[in-house]
Amino acid sequence: METRIALIGIIVESPDSIQELNGLLHEYRNYIIGRMGIPYRDCDVNIISVAIDAPQDAINALSGKIGRLQGISAKTIYSNITDVKEK
C-alpha cells in the first residue's frame, strides 16, 4: 500500500473539543509516527503537531475530521516522499 509522510498542524482554541480530537488521533494511531503538544498559556490555546505515514485517503480523512471540530483549526503539509509499505 502506498503511503505518504505528512505533518498535521493543529491549533486548539476550545477545550470543549479536546476529547473528540484525542478520539480521532486514537482512531488513526496505527499511522501516527509521533505527536507533540505545546500549551501556549499566554494565549489560552494548545498547539499540536502530528507526524503521520499513511495512505493519502487516510491523511485526508483525518485532517478533514479534525478541521470540522468546533474551535479547532488544522492544516496539513505533505512530503514528496512516497513509500510502499504493508500496514
N, CA and C of each residue as an Amber inpcrd file, in Angstrom:
protein
   261
   0.8390000  -1.1690000   0.0000000   0.0000000   0.0000000   0.0000000
   0.8910000   1.2420000   0.0000000   0.6620000   2.1460000  -0.9240000
   1.4690000   3.3580000  -1.0000000   1.0540000   4.3480000   0.0760000
   2.0540000   4.8710000   0.7680000   1.7860000   5.8290000   1.8390000
   2.5420000   7.1270000   1.5690000   2.1240000   8.1640000   2.2830000
   2.8090000   9.4570000   2.2220000   3.1310000   9.8960000   3.6400000
   4.1670000  10.6880000   3.7460000   4.5200000  11.2800000   5.0340000
   3.9450000  12.6850000   5.0530000   3.2960000  13.0360000   6.1490000
   2.6810000  14.3550000   6.2650000   2.7870000  14.8470000   7.6950000
   2.5700000  16.1410000   7.8390000   2.5310000  16.7740000   9.1470000
   1.2270000  17.5490000   9.2490000   0.4540000  17.2440000  10.2830000
  -0.8010000  17.9530000  10.5240000  -0.5560000  18.9260000  11.6710000
  -0.7240000  20.2100000  11.3830000  -0.6040000  21.2460000  12.4040000
  -1.9860000  21.5810000  12.9250000  -2.1370000  21.5560000  14.2380000
  -3.4540000  21.7360000  14.8630000  -3.3690000  22.8490000  15.9090000
  -4.3400000  23.7690000  15.8860000  -4.4650000  24.7960000  16.9190000
  -5.8010000  24.5600000  17.6120000  -5.7430000  24.3410000  18.9170000
  -6.9480000  24.0930000  19.7050000  -7.2820000  25.3640000  20.4830000
  -8.3800000  26.0060000  20.1050000  -8.8330000  27.2220000  20.7780000
  -9.9480000  26.9450000  21.7800000 -10.6050000  25.7970000  21.6300000
 -11.7210000  25.4420000  22.5070000 -11.4400000  24.1220000  23.2190000
 -11.2810000  24.1610000  24.5420000 -11.0200000  22.9100000  25.2660000
 -12.1940000  21.9280000  25.2000000 -13.3610000  22.3970000  24.7940000
 -14.5340000  21.5170000  24.7120000 -14.3700000  20.4210000  23.6620000
 -13.5050000  20.6310000  22.6850000 -13.3310000  19.6630000  21.5960000
 -12.1260000  18.7480000  21.7670000 -11.3910000  18.8850000  22.8500000
 -10.1610000  18.1020000  23.0300000 -10.4490000  16.6040000  23.1050000
 -11.5170000  16.2220000  23.7760000 -11.8350000  14.7930000  23.8920000
 -12.1250000  14.1910000  22.5120000 -12.8660000  14.9180000  21.6750000
 -13.1430000  14.4290000  20.3250000 -11.8580000  14.3430000  19.5000000
 -10.9840000  15.3340000  19.6360000  -9.7040000  15.3290000  18.9260000
  -8.8760000  14.1160000  19.3430000  -8.7560000  13.8750000  20.6300000
  -7.9920000  12.7210000  21.1060000  -8.5910000  11.4150000  20.6130000
  -9.9100000  11.3580000  20.5050000 -10.5690000  10.1610000  19.9650000
 -10.1870000   9.9130000  18.5120000 -10.1350000  10.9850000  17.7120000
  -9.7330000  10.8440000  16.3140000  -8.2750000  10.4040000  16.1970000
  -7.4080000  11.0230000  16.9960000  -5.9960000  10.6390000  16.9540000
  -5.8100000   9.1880000  17.3900000  -6.6060000   8.7450000  18.3450000
  -6.5420000   7.3450000  18.7760000  -7.0110000   6.4210000  17.6470000
  -8.0400000   6.8410000  16.9330000  -8.5760000   6.0410000  15.8330000
  -7.5280000   5.8260000  14.7320000  -6.6720000   6.8110000  14.5020000
  -5.6530000   6.7460000  13.4550000  -4.2610000   6.4440000  14.0190000
  -4.1860000   5.9260000  15.2150000  -2.9180000   5.7160000  15.9270000
  -1.9410000   4.8240000  15.1830000  -2.4180000   3.8950000  14.3830000
  -1.5140000   2.9900000  13.6660000  -0.6890000   3.7110000  12.6030000
  -1.1460000   4.8740000  12.1660000  -0.4410000   5.6470000  11.1580000
   0.4440000   6.7430000  11.7580000   0.2040000   7.1000000  13.0070000
   0.8950000   8.2330000  13.6050000   2.3210000   7.8460000  13.9890000
   3.2730000   8.6230000  13.4890000   4.6800000   8.4180000  13.8160000
   4.9810000   9.0290000  15.1830000   4.4330000  10.2090000  15.4130000
   4.6410000  10.8900000  16.6870000   3.8130000  12.1620000  16.7450000
   3.6700000  12.6800000  17.9540000   2.9380000  13.9220000  18.1120000
   3.5670000  14.7360000  19.2230000   3.4240000  16.0500000  19.0870000
   3.9670000  16.9530000  20.0900000   2.9100000  18.0090000  20.3780000
   2.6480000  18.2320000  21.6470000   1.6930000  19.2440000  22.0490000
   2.3630000  20.3180000  22.8770000   2.0330000  21.5600000  22.5820000
   2.5950000  22.6870000  23.3110000   1.4510000  23.5450000  23.8310000
   1.2950000  23.6300000  25.1510000   0.2780000  24.5440000  25.6780000
   0.8290000  25.9740000  25.6600000   0.1300000  26.8630000  24.9860000
   0.5300000  28.2660000  24.9340000  -0.3990000  29.0250000  25.8680000
  -0.0310000  29.0220000  27.1360000  -0.8900000  29.5410000  28.1910000
  -1.1910000  31.0370000  28.0500000  -0.2250000  31.8070000  27.5320000
  -0.4390000  33.2440000  27.3820000  -1.6330000  33.5600000  26.4770000
  -1.8690000  32.6970000  25.4980000  -2.9740000  32.9100000  24.5590000
  -4.1260000  31.9290000  24.7690000  -3.9980000  31.0510000  25.7750000
  -5.0350000  30.0660000  26.1010000  -5.3700000  29.1610000  24.9150000
  -4.3270000  28.7090000  24.2090000  -4.5030000  27.7580000  23.1130000
  -3.4900000  26.6270000  23.2710000  -3.7370000  25.5440000  22.5820000
  -2.8010000  24.4200000  22.5120000  -2.4000000  24.2310000  21.0600000
  -1.1140000  24.0130000  20.8400000  -0.5790000  23.8090000  19.5050000
  -0.0730000  22.3690000  19.4380000  -0.5660000  21.6270000  18.4560000
  -0.2220000  20.2060000  18.3420000   0.2860000  19.9430000  16.9330000
   1.3670000  19.1920000  16.8380000   1.8350000  18.7230000  15.5320000
   1.7950000  17.2000000  15.5430000   1.3010000  16.6440000  14.4540000
   1.1700000  15.1930000  14.3290000   1.8830000  14.7600000  13.0520000
   2.9130000  13.9460000  13.2040000   3.6120000  13.3660000  12.0580000
   2.9370000  12.0350000  11.7280000   2.6460000  11.8260000  10.4500000
   1.8710000  10.6580000  10.0520000   2.4450000  10.0490000   8.7710000
   2.4040000   8.7430000   8.6790000   2.7910000   7.9980000   7.4790000
   1.6150000   7.0940000   7.1500000   0.8420000   7.4900000   6.1400000
  -0.4260000   6.8030000   5.8790000  -0.7970000   6.9420000   4.4090000
  -1.7630000   6.1420000   3.9530000  -2.2940000   6.3470000   2.6040000
  -2.9020000   7.7560000   2.4990000  -2.8230000   8.3230000   1.3120000
  -3.3440000   9.6770000   1.0730000  -4.7800000   9.8230000   1.5740000
  -5.6250000   8.8460000   1.3160000  -7.0290000   8.9240000   1.7320000
  -7.1680000   9.0040000   3.2480000  -6.3380000   8.2630000   3.9720000
  -6.4130000   8.2850000   5.4390000  -5.9640000   9.6390000   5.9840000
  -4.9160000  10.2180000   5.3900000  -4.4580000  11.5400000   5.8300000
  -5.5450000  12.5750000   5.5830000  -6.1320000  12.5510000   4.3920000
  -7.2010000  13.4940000   4.0630000  -8.3940000  13.3380000   4.9910000
  -8.7520000  12.1010000   5.2810000  -9.8990000  11.8430000   6.1570000
  -9.6430000  12.3780000   7.5660000  -8.4770000  12.0780000   8.1170000
  -8.1600000  12.5450000   9.4640000  -8.1140000  14.0670000   9.5150000
  -7.4300000  14.6840000   8.5760000  -7.3190000  16.1380000   8.5540000
  -8.6950000  16.7940000   8.4190000  -9.5310000  16.2390000   7.5700000
 -10.8830000  16.7800000   7.3880000 -11.7260000  16.6560000   8.6440000
 -11.6450000  15.5110000   9.2990000 -12.4140000  15.3060000  10.5300000
 -11.9500000  16.2560000  11.6260000 -10.6400000  16.4600000  11.7250000
 -10.1090000  17.3780000  12.7390000 -10.5730000  18.7960000  12.4370000
 -10.5130000  19.1860000  11.1690000 -10.8970000  20.5390000  10.7740000
 -12.3550000  20.8600000  10.9990000 -13.1990000  19.8420000  11.0880000
 -14.6270000  20.0670000  11.3350000 -14.9750000  20.1880000  12.8140000
 -14.0140000  19.9410000  13.6870000 -14.2880000  20.0610000  15.1210000
 -14.4110000  21.5370000  15.4990000 -15.3580000  21.8310000  16.3550000
 -15.6000000  23.2010000  16.8090000 -14.3950000  23.7290000  17.5890000
 -13.8960000  24.9040000  17.2150000 -12.8160000  25.5380000  17.9630000
 -11.4330000  24.9720000  17.6810000 -11.3150000  24.1890000  16.5890000
 -10.0260000  23.5910000  16.2320000  -9.7300000  23.9030000  14.7630000
  -8.5090000  24.3320000  14.5000000  -8.0510000  24.5840000  13.1300000
  -6.9530000  23.5820000  12.8100000  -6.9080000  23.1260000  11.5610000
  -5.8800000  22.1640000  11.1580000  -5.4450000  22.4330000   9.7240000
  -4.1590000  22.2720000   9.4860000  -3.5900000  22.3530000   8.1420000
  -2.6120000  21.1980000   7.9870000  -2.5310000  20.6790000   6.7800000
  -1.6690000  19.5360000   6.5130000  -0.6510000  19.8910000   5.4390000
   0.5920000  19.5000000   5.6950000   1.6200000  19.6180000   4.6650000
   2.1320000  18.2190000   4.3540000   2.4350000  18.0060000   3.0860000
   2.8280000  16.6790000   2.6270000   4.2700000  16.6700000   2.1500000
   4.9520000  15.5880000   2.4160000   6.2670000  15.3490000   1.8580000
   6.0850000  14.8290000   0.4360000   7.0900000  15.0160000  -0.3790000
   7.0620000  14.4410000  -1.7270000   7.4630000  12.9800000  -1.7210000
   7.8830000  12.4870000  -0.5610000   8.3190000  11.0950000  -0.4290000
   7.1030000  10.1830000  -0.3420000   7.0920000   9.1680000  -1.1700000
   6.0770000   8.1210000  -1.0460000   6.8220000   6.8260000  -0.7930000
   6.1540000   5.9200000  -0.1550000   6.7920000   4.6700000   0.2220000
   5.7720000   3.5630000   0.0480000   6.2180000   2.4040000  -0.2700000
   5.3250000   1.2520000  -0.3760000   5.5450000   0.4080000   0.8660000
   4.5160000   0.3560000   1.7010000   4.5980000  -0.4120000   2.9400000
   3.3510000  -1.2640000   3.0810000   3.4890000  -2.3080000   3.8170000
   2.3260000  -3.1000000   4.1870000   1.9880000  -2.7660000   5.6060000
   0.7940000  -2.2390000   5.8140000   0.3640000  -1.8490000   7.1590000
  -0.8080000  -2.6680000   7.5780000
